[in-house]
Amino acid sequence: QAELRQRLQALQGQMADMQAEALLIKARPLEDGARLVTSYEQALDAEGLRTLAARLTRQPRVIALLAAPREQGCLLLFARSQELTHDMAALLRQAGGRGGGKPDFAQGSGADAGVLDRAANALGRPAAG
């Protein structure tokens, strides 16, 4: 039983790594040099979002705006790499989400996935080119 759990956790970690790599390829560069990842993840729960955010923000200059469906509305998780200074808790609230956290990590809920678009727009324009 314990061995199966360990194998499952290892496989889930590998999946999160692959998913993070795929999302980073599509990341949108911002004018300040940060890389913005936004994703609505149909198959993830809160723990899955946290794992994915951790994998993404291990990379330099990444802002991850993630959402997953709930019975009513969606789960939200906003995170950033340590060297960035964007306040994720403030961004979550500014975009219309409910919840909170710390400057580098915030989670909560929203009425719909439009919170991701509003948060992305609040971060500024994409880099030219």
C-alpha positions in Angstrom: 0.0 0.0 0.0 2.7 2.5 1.0 4.8 1.6 -2.0 1.9 2.1 -4.4 1.3 5.5 -2.8 4.9 6.5 -3.3 4.9 5.3 -6.9 1.7 7.3 -7.5 3.1 10.4 -6.0 6.3 10.0 -8.2 4.2 9.7 -11.3 2.0 12.7 -10.4 5.2 14.7 -9.9 6.5 13.6 -13.3 3.2 14.6 -14.8 3.3 18.0 -13.1 6.8 18.5 -14.5 5.7 17.7 -18.1 2.6 19.9 -17.7 4.8 22.8 -16.4 7.2 22.5 -19.3 4.3 22.6 -21.8 2.9 25.7 -20.1 6.2 27.4 -20.0 6.7 27.0 -23.7 3.5 29.0 -24.2 4.3 31.6 -21.5 3.7 35.2 -22.5 6.6 37.6 -21.9 5.7 40.8 -20.1 7.4 44.2 -20.5 9.1 43.8 -17.1 10.8 40.5 -18.2 8.5 38.2 -16.3 6.9 35.2 -18.1 3.2 34.9 -17.6 1.5 31.5 -17.5 -2.3 31.4 -17.4 -4.1 28.1 -17.5 -7.6 26.7 -16.7 -7.0 23.1 -15.6 -10.1 21.0 -15.9 -8.6 17.9 -14.3 -6.8 19.4 -11.3 -8.0 19.9 -7.7 -6.5 22.4 -5.2 -3.5 20.1 -4.4 -2.9 19.6 -8.1 -2.9 23.4 -8.7 -0.4 23.9 -5.8 1.9 21.2 -7.3 1.7 22.7 -10.7 2.3 26.2 -9.4 5.3 25.0 -7.4 6.8 23.4 -10.5 6.2 26.5 -12.6 7.6 29.0 -10.1 10.8 27.0 -9.5 11.8 28.6 -12.9 13.1 32.2 -12.9 10.8 35.1 -13.5 7.5 33.2 -13.8 4.0 34.3 -12.8 1.5 31.5 -12.7 -2.3 32.4 -12.8 -4.1 29.0 -12.5 -7.7 28.0 -12.2 -9.7 24.8 -11.9 -13.5 24.2 -11.9 -15.6 23.9 -8.7 -19.2 23.2 -8.3 -19.9 26.9 -8.2 -17.2 29.1 -9.9 -13.6 28.1 -9.9 -10.6 27.6 -7.7 -7.8 30.2 -8.2 -4.1 30.0 -7.5 -1.7 32.8 -8.2 2.0 32.3 -7.6 5.3 33.9 -8.7 9.0 33.1 -8.6 10.8 34.5 -5.6 12.8 37.1 -7.4 9.7 38.9 -8.7 7.9 41.6 -6.6 4.3 41.3 -7.9 1.8 40.9 -5.0 -0.2 37.8 -5.9 -2.7 38.3 -3.0 -3.5 41.9 -4.1 -3.7 40.8 -7.7 -6.2 38.0 -6.8 -8.5 40.5 -5.1 -8.0 43.2 -7.8 -9.1 40.8 -10.5 -12.3 40.0 -8.6 -11.3 36.8 -6.8 -12.1 36.0 -3.2 -9.3 34.7 -1.0 -5.8 35.8 0.0 -2.3 34.7 0.8 1.1 36.1 0.7 2.8 38.3 -1.9 4.3 35.3 -3.6 1.4 32.9 -3.3 -2.4 33.4 -3.1 -5.4 31.2 -3.5 -9.1 31.6 -3.4 -12.2 31.3 -5.6 -13.9 33.3 -8.4 -17.3 33.4 -10.0 -15.8 32.4 -13.3 -12.4 31.9 -15.1 -12.6 35.5 -16.3 -10.6 36.4 -13.2 -7.6 35.0 -15.1 -8.0 37.4 -18.0 -8.6 40.3 -15.6 -5.5 39.4 -13.6 -3.4 39.0 -16.8 -4.5 42.4 -18.1 -3.7 44.0 -14.7 -0.1 42.8 -15.0 0.5 44.9 -18.0 1.1 44.6 -21.7 3.0 41.8 -23.3 6.6 42.5 -24.4 6.9 43.8 -27.9 8.1 41.4 -30.6 
